[in-house]
Amino acid sequence: MSYKLYDITLYYSAETHKEKEFTIRQNLVSDLYVSFLNNYKPKGTTRVSVTLKNEDHIVGYYGSILSVYAYFNEAAYWSSTAIEQNQIMLDTVHRIAILCADKYNWDKTVFRTRI
């Protein structure tokens, strides 16, 4: 049994070198976000799997994995600086965390703590 939320992953699909670049950056940003949750474990959730789409939509649970669609402006992301890309990813992960917290009654104070 899991005792924390292990992962929030953004899945970007592109058939170019950009997919690998995105994945590497996403892993760093998402892992950092989850580490600041201090082992928080939303009920029944070990992972949040986020597919980047044209809208935000919570699909539902598959076991302990919560599947979510997140709005992503691909053109704005790729025309941004590296620092701005990090912020876009962080904002996306955080927005999805709050949407899930609202829908499933998670403790939102965990997601609103400032460093």
Contacts in CASP RR format, 6 or more apart in sequence:
PFRMAT RR
TARGET T0000
AUTHOR 0000-0000-0000
METHOD contacts of the structure
MODEL  1
MSYKLYDITLYYSAETHKEKEFTIRQNLVSDLYVSFLNNYKPKGTTRVSV
TLKNEDHIVGYYGSILSVYAYFNEAAYWSSTAIEQNQIMLDTVHRIAILC
ADKYNWDKTVFRTRI
2 41 0 8 1.000
2 46 0 8 1.000
2 64 0 8 1.000
3 39 0 8 1.000
3 41 0 8 1.000
4 37 0 8 1.000
4 39 0 8 1.000
4 40 0 8 1.000
4 41 0 8 1.000
4 46 0 8 1.000
5 34 0 8 1.000
5 37 0 8 1.000
5 40 0 8 1.000
5 41 0 8 1.000
5 42 0 8 1.000
5 45 0 8 1.000
5 46 0 8 1.000
5 47 0 8 1.000
5 48 0 8 1.000
6 34 0 8 1.000
6 46 0 8 1.000
6 47 0 8 1.000
7 30 0 8 1.000
7 31 0 8 1.000
7 34 0 8 1.000
7 46 0 8 1.000
7 47 0 8 1.000
7 48 0 8 1.000
8 30 0 8 1.000
8 33 0 8 1.000
8 34 0 8 1.000
8 47 0 8 1.000
8 48 0 8 1.000
8 50 0 8 1.000
8 93 0 8 1.000
8 96 0 8 1.000
8 97 0 8 1.000
9 26 0 8 1.000
9 27 0 8 1.000
9 30 0 8 1.000
9 47 0 8 1.000
9 48 0 8 1.000
9 49 0 8 1.000
9 50 0 8 1.000
10 22 0 8 1.000
10 26 0 8 1.000
10 30 0 8 1.000
10 50 0 8 1.000
10 52 0 8 1.000
10 70 0 8 1.000
10 72 0 8 1.000
10 89 0 8 1.000
10 92 0 8 1.000
10 93 0 8 1.000
11 49 0 8 1.000
11 50 0 8 1.000
11 51 0 8 1.000
11 52 0 8 1.000
12 18 0 8 1.000
12 19 0 8 1.000
12 22 0 8 1.000
12 23 0 8 1.000
12 26 0 8 1.000
12 52 0 8 1.000
12 72 0 8 1.000
13 19 0 8 1.000
13 52 0 8 1.000
14 22 0 8 1.000
18 78 0 8 1.000
25 82 0 8 1.000
25 85 0 8 1.000
25 86 0 8 1.000
25 89 0 8 1.000
26 89 0 8 1.000
29 86 0 8 1.000
29 89 0 8 1.000
29 90 0 8 1.000
29 93 0 8 1.000
30 89 0 8 1.000
30 93 0 8 1.000
33 90 0 8 1.000
33 93 0 8 1.000
33 94 0 8 1.000
33 97 0 8 1.000
36 113 0 8 1.000
36 115 0 8 1.000
37 110 0 8 1.000
37 111 0 8 1.000
38 110 0 8 1.000
40 107 0 8 1.000
40 110 0 8 1.000
42 100 0 8 1.000
42 101 0 8 1.000
42 104 0 8 1.000
42 106 0 8 1.000
42 107 0 8 1.000
43 104 0 8 1.000
43 106 0 8 1.000
44 61 0 8 1.000
44 64 0 8 1.000
45 61 0 8 1.000
45 64 0 8 1.000
45 65 0 8 1.000
45 66 0 8 1.000
45 100 0 8 1.000
45 104 0 8 1.000
46 64 0 8 1.000
46 65 0 8 1.000
47 64 0 8 1.000
47 65 0 8 1.000
47 66 0 8 1.000
48 65 0 8 1.000
48 66 0 8 1.000
48 68 0 8 1.000
48 96 0 8 1.000
48 97 0 8 1.000
48 100 0 8 1.000
49 65 0 8 1.000
49 66 0 8 1.000
49 67 0 8 1.000
49 68 0 8 1.000
50 68 0 8 1.000
50 69 0 8 1.000
50 70 0 8 1.000
50 92 0 8 1.000
50 93 0 8 1.000
50 96 0 8 1.000
51 67 0 8 1.000
51 68 0 8 1.000
51 69 0 8 1.000
51 70 0 8 1.000
52 69 0 8 1.000
52 70 0 8 1.000
52 71 0 8 1.000
52 72 0 8 1.000
52 74 0 8 1.000
52 92 0 8 1.000
53 69 0 8 1.000
53 70 0 8 1.000
53 71 0 8 1.000
53 72 0 8 1.000
54 71 0 8 1.000
55 69 0 8 1.000
55 71 0 8 1.000
56 68 0 8 1.000
56 69 0 8 1.000
56 70 0 8 1.000
56 71 0 8 1.000
56 95 0 8 1.000
56 96 0 8 1.000
56 99 0 8 1.000
57 68 0 8 1.000
57 69 0 8 1.000
58 66 0 8 1.000
58 67 0 8 1.000
58 68 0 8 1.000
58 69 0 8 1.000
58 99 0 8 1.000
58 100 0 8 1.000
58 103 0 8 1.000
59 67 0 8 1.000
59 68 0 8 1.000
59 69 0 8 1.000
60 66 0 8 1.000
60 67 0 8 1.000
60 68 0 8 1.000
61 67 0 8 1.000
66 100 0 8 1.000
66 104 0 8 1.000
68 96 0 8 1.000
68 99 0 8 1.000
68 100 0 8 1.000
70 92 0 8 1.000
70 95 0 8 1.000
70 96 0 8 1.000
71 92 0 8 1.000
72 92 0 8 1.000
76 88 0 8 1.000
77 85 0 8 1.000
77 88 0 8 1.000
80 88 0 8 1.000
94 111 0 8 1.000
97 111 0 8 1.000
98 108 0 8 1.000
98 111 0 8 1.000
100 106 0 8 1.000
101 107 0 8 1.000
101 108 0 8 1.000
101 111 0 8 1.000
102 108 0 8 1.000
END
